[in-house]
């Protein structure tokens, strides 16, 4: 039985709009934060991490919505994939599944995060 599609959206300020991030995605449950992405101490992100189960898929607009630095992004991804939760990043058109070795995930995350932050 396939798991749930769990969405996560984040904006940094209260006047920004959350609605556009996952507007064309079918989501079973949505978690949203209006907080800086400077660290992983965000209430709804913590709730999402507690909520997801094996077989679920987390859907995020882009990597920088989930984390703004590579260490935090790797920590979140490792936690999710170790529990057999896949992660879909829409902007980067990237799907992470648990079958990838951690070194390959780290390489791909590094490249994609730099791209999403317009460094490359």
C-alpha positions in Angstrom: 0.0 0.0 0.0 1.5 3.3 -1.0 2.0 5.9 1.7 0.8 9.4 2.0 2.1 12.4 0.1 3.1 14.9 2.7 3.8 18.5 1.7 6.1 21.0 3.4 6.1 24.7 2.6 8.1 27.5 4.2 8.4 31.2 3.8 10.6 33.5 5.7 8.2 36.4 6.5 4.5 36.6 7.3 3.7 38.7 4.3 4.9 36.0 1.8 2.5 33.6 0.2 2.7 29.9 1.0 0.1 28.9 -1.6 2.2 28.9 -4.7 4.8 26.4 -3.6 2.7 23.2 -4.0 -0.2 24.5 -5.9 -0.2 21.7 -8.6 0.7 18.8 -6.3 -1.8 16.3 -4.8 -1.0 16.4 -1.1 -2.6 14.3 1.6 -1.3 16.4 4.5 0.4 19.8 4.5 2.8 21.3 7.0 3.8 25.0 6.7 6.2 27.3 8.5 6.5 31.0 8.4 10.1 31.1 9.7 13.7 31.5 8.6 15.4 28.5 7.1 18.6 29.3 8.9 18.3 26.2 11.1 16.0 23.3 11.5 14.2 24.6 14.6 10.8 25.1 13.0 7.6 23.9 14.6 5.9 22.4 11.6 9.1 20.8 10.3 9.4 19.0 13.6 5.8 17.9 13.4 6.3 16.6 9.8 9.4 14.6 10.9 7.3 13.0 13.7 4.3 12.4 11.4 5.8 10.7 8.3 6.0 6.9 8.2 7.6 4.2 6.1 6.4 4.5 2.5 5.4 8.1 2.7 6.7 10.7 0.3 7.6 14.3 1.4 7.0 16.9 -1.3 8.8 20.2 -1.1 9.0 23.0 -3.7 12.8 23.3 -3.5 15.7 22.3 -1.4 16.1 25.7 0.1 12.6 25.6 1.5 13.6 22.5 3.5 17.1 23.8 4.6 19.4 26.7 3.8 22.6 24.9 4.4 24.0 21.6 3.3 24.6 20.1 6.8 20.9 20.7 7.8 19.7 19.4 4.5 21.8 16.2 4.8 20.6 15.6 8.3 16.9 15.9 7.3 17.3 13.8 4.2 19.3 11.1 6.1 16.6 11.0 8.8 13.8 10.6 6.2 15.5 8.2 3.8 16.7 6.0 6.7 13.0 5.5 7.6 12.1 4.6 4.0 10.5 8.0 3.3 11.1 9.4 -0.2 11.6 13.1 -0.9 10.5 15.0 -4.0 12.0 18.4 -4.7 9.8 20.0 -7.4 12.0 22.9 -8.6 15.1 20.7 -8.9 13.0 17.9 -10.5 14.7 15.5 -8.1 13.4 12.5 -6.3 15.4 10.9 -3.4 14.6 7.4 -2.5 16.1 5.2 0.1 18.1 3.0 -2.3 20.8 5.6 -3.0 24.0 5.3 -1.1 24.6 8.2 1.4 27.7 9.4 -0.5 25.7 9.7 -3.7 22.9 11.5 -1.9 25.4 14.0 -0.4 26.9 14.7 -3.8 23.6 15.3 -5.4 22.3 17.4 -2.5 25.4 19.6 -2.7 25.1 20.2 -6.4 21.4 20.8 -6.3 21.5 23.1 -3.3 24.2 25.3 -4.8 22.1 25.5 -8.0 18.9 26.4 -6.1 20.8 29.2 -4.2 22.0 30.5 -7.6 25.7 29.8 -6.7 26.3 27.7 -9.9 
